[in-house]
Amino acid sequence: MASVKPRHIITLLLVLLLAFNSCRSKKEVAYTRSHRTTRTSDIGSGGKQETENDRWKRLDIKLTRHDNKRLYAELKSWLGTPYLYAASERGRGTDCSGMVMMVYKAVYDIKLERNSAKIYEKNCRHVSKDNLREADLVFFNNGKSSRITHVGIYLKNGYFVHASSSRGVIVSHLTERYYTTHYQCGGRVIDK
């Protein structure tokens, strides 16, 4: 029988520590199938499954000349990216804070913290839910504590983009039951 080496124990402990301090609401690592993430609840007429890009097209988000089209284009390019803990690569895999960090760097040239709780603590000022506006961040807890464990980027009309641990990068609405229950706060990024 082989003996367990101390370096293997240390590696295992580090992996477990990272798993319990993630920015996702579930403890298991989840992967979506591909760039064409689908939901069974999004099956439309004729049994055709709807992709996240199809859903984006039918959302009730009408862009005006006042909207930041660069932000919307950047976020759209992330749709369908699979969830991958501790990653931040469009198309290959990302977690919630990784996507938020990369979008803010690309659109605003602002460097954010890499953890959702630290983004709120060090990069934001509080914004009430009623005063959310385009590009504000929305923060959530996992229901087990009031600690921030998840972040997304607010669009408008209640919609936000985030990296779901089970579905990858998607568009959701603040009135969906899960997000209503787990909503923690809003934050406006402070450009230092």
C-alpha positions as CSV (number, residue, x, y, z in Angstrom):
1,M,0.0,0.0,0.0
2,A,1.4,3.4,-1.0
3,S,1.9,6.0,1.7
4,V,0.4,9.5,1.4
5,K,3.0,12.2,0.9
6,P,2.8,15.4,2.8
7,R,2.7,17.5,-0.4
8,H,-0.4,15.6,-1.5
9,I,-2.1,16.4,1.7
10,I,-1.2,20.1,1.4
11,T,-2.5,20.1,-2.2
12,L,-5.7,18.5,-1.2
13,L,-6.2,21.0,1.6
14,L,-5.6,23.9,-0.7
15,V,-8.2,22.5,-3.2
16,L,-10.7,22.1,-0.4
17,L,-10.1,25.6,0.9
18,L,-10.6,27.1,-2.6
19,A,-13.8,25.1,-3.0
20,F,-15.3,26.4,0.2
21,N,-14.4,30.0,-0.6
22,S,-15.8,30.2,-4.1
23,C,-18.0,32.9,-5.6
24,R,-20.7,30.4,-6.5
25,S,-23.8,29.6,-4.6
26,K,-23.3,25.8,-4.8
27,K,-20.3,23.9,-3.5
28,E,-19.9,21.5,-6.5
29,V,-18.0,22.6,-9.6
30,A,-20.4,22.7,-12.5
31,Y,-19.6,22.8,-16.2
32,T,-22.0,23.7,-19.0
33,R,-21.8,21.8,-22.2
34,S,-20.6,24.5,-24.6
35,H,-21.0,28.0,-26.0
36,R,-24.5,27.1,-26.8
37,T,-25.8,26.7,-23.3
38,T,-29.5,25.8,-23.2
39,R,-32.2,25.5,-20.6
40,T,-35.0,23.0,-20.8
41,S,-37.3,25.8,-19.6
42,D,-36.2,27.8,-22.7
43,I,-37.5,25.3,-25.2
44,G,-39.6,27.2,-27.6
45,S,-42.1,26.2,-30.3
46,G,-41.4,23.1,-32.3
47,G,-39.2,21.6,-29.6
48,K,-36.2,23.8,-30.6
49,Q,-33.9,24.6,-27.7
50,E,-33.0,28.3,-27.2
51,T,-29.4,29.4,-26.8
52,E,-28.4,32.2,-24.6
53,N,-27.8,34.4,-27.7
54,D,-31.4,33.6,-28.8
55,R,-32.6,34.6,-25.4
56,W,-30.6,37.9,-25.5
57,K,-32.3,38.7,-28.8
58,R,-35.8,38.4,-27.3
59,L,-35.1,40.2,-24.0
60,D,-37.1,43.3,-23.4
61,I,-33.9,45.4,-23.6
62,K,-34.1,48.2,-26.1
63,L,-30.8,50.1,-26.4
64,T,-31.0,53.8,-26.7
65,R,-28.3,56.3,-27.7
66,H,-27.6,56.8,-23.9
67,D,-26.8,53.1,-23.4
68,N,-23.2,51.9,-23.4
69,K,-23.2,49.8,-26.5
70,R,-19.6,48.7,-25.8
71,L,-20.7,47.2,-22.5
72,Y,-23.6,45.3,-24.1
73,A,-21.4,44.0,-26.9
74,E,-18.8,42.8,-24.4
75,L,-21.4,41.1,-22.2
76,K,-23.0,39.5,-25.2
77,S,-19.7,38.0,-26.2
78,W,-19.5,36.3,-22.9
79,L,-22.9,34.6,-23.1
80,G,-22.7,30.8,-23.1
81,T,-19.2,30.7,-21.7
82,P,-19.1,27.7,-19.4
83,Y,-18.7,28.0,-15.7
84,L,-15.3,27.2,-14.4
85,Y,-14.2,28.0,-10.9
86,A,-11.2,30.3,-10.6
87,A,-11.1,31.0,-14.4
88,S,-11.8,34.1,-16.4
89,E,-11.5,33.3,-20.1
90,R,-14.3,34.1,-22.5
91,G,-15.5,31.1,-24.3
92,R,-13.4,28.6,-22.3
93,G,-14.6,29.1,-18.8
94,T,-15.2,31.7,-16.0
95,D,-16.7,32.2,-12.6
96,C,-18.7,35.2,-11.6
97,S,-16.0,37.5,-10.3
98,G,-13.7,36.5,-13.2
99,M,-16.2,37.6,-15.8
100,V,-17.0,40.8,-14.0
101,M,-13.3,41.6,-13.6
102,M,-12.5,41.0,-17.3
103,V,-15.6,43.0,-18.5
104,Y,-14.7,46.0,-16.4
105,K,-11.1,45.9,-17.6
106,A,-12.1,45.6,-21.3
107,V,-14.9,48.2,-21.2
108,Y,-13.7,50.7,-18.6
109,D,-10.0,49.9,-18.1
110,I,-10.7,49.5,-14.4
111,K,-9.0,46.7,-12.4
112,L,-11.3,45.1,-9.9
113,E,-10.6,42.6,-7.1
114,R,-10.8,38.9,-8.0
115,N,-13.4,37.9,-5.3
116,S,-17.0,39.0,-5.3
117,A,-17.0,40.1,-1.6
118,K,-13.8,42.0,-2.1
119,I,-15.1,43.7,-5.2
120,Y,-18.0,45.1,-3.1
121,E,-15.7,46.0,-0.1
122,K,-12.8,47.6,-2.0
123,N,-14.2,48.7,-5.4
124,C,-17.8,49.8,-4.8
125,R,-20.1,52.1,-3.0
126,H,-23.5,51.0,-1.9
127,V,-26.5,51.6,-4.3
128,S,-30.1,50.8,-3.4
129,K,-32.0,48.3,-5.6
130,D,-34.3,51.2,-6.7
131,N,-31.3,53.2,-7.9
132,L,-29.4,50.6,-9.9
133,R,-28.3,51.7,-13.3
134,E,-26.4,50.3,-16.2
135,A,-23.0,48.7,-15.2
136,D,-23.7,48.7,-11.5
137,L,-22.9,45.4,-9.8
138,V,-25.5,43.2,-8.1
139,F,-24.3,41.0,-5.2
140,F,-25.9,37.9,-3.8
141,N,-25.4,35.5,-0.9
142,N,-25.8,31.7,-0.9
143,G,-28.6,31.6,1.7
144,K,-26.3,30.0,4.3
145,S,-25.0,33.3,5.5
146,S,-25.2,37.0,4.7
147,R,-21.7,36.9,3.2
148,I,-21.5,38.0,-0.4
149,T,-20.8,34.9,-2.6
150,H,-21.9,36.0,-6.1
151,V,-21.8,39.0,-8.4
152,G,-23.3,40.1,-11.7
153,I,-23.4,43.2,-13.9
154,Y,-26.7,45.1,-14.0
155,L,-28.1,46.1,-17.4
156,K,-31.5,47.7,-17.0
157,N,-35.1,46.9,-16.5
158,G,-34.1,44.3,-13.8
159,Y,-31.8,42.3,-16.1
160,F,-28.3,41.4,-15.2
161,V,-25.5,39.2,-16.6
162,H,-23.6,36.7,-14.4
163,A,-21.8,33.4,-14.5
164,S,-24.1,30.8,-13.0
165,S,-22.4,27.8,-11.5
166,S,-24.9,25.4,-13.3
167,R,-25.5,27.3,-16.6
168,G,-22.4,29.4,-17.3
169,V,-22.7,33.1,-18.4
170,I,-26.4,33.9,-18.7
171,V,-28.9,36.8,-18.5
172,S,-31.2,36.7,-15.5
173,H,-33.8,39.0,-13.9
174,L,-33.8,40.3,-10.4
175,T,-37.4,39.2,-9.9
176,E,-36.6,35.5,-10.4
177,R,-37.3,33.8,-7.2
178,Y,-33.7,32.7,-6.4
179,Y,-32.3,36.2,-7.0
180,T,-35.1,37.9,-5.0
181,T,-34.4,35.6,-2.1
182,H,-30.6,35.8,-2.2
183,Y,-30.1,39.5,-3.2
184,Q,-27.6,41.1,-0.9
185,C,-27.0,44.6,-2.3
186,G,-26.1,46.8,-5.3
187,G,-22.7,48.5,-5.8
188,R,-21.5,51.3,-8.1
189,V,-17.8,50.9,-9.0
190,I,-15.6,53.7,-7.8
191,D,-13.0,54.6,-10.4
192,K,-9.8,55.3,-8.3
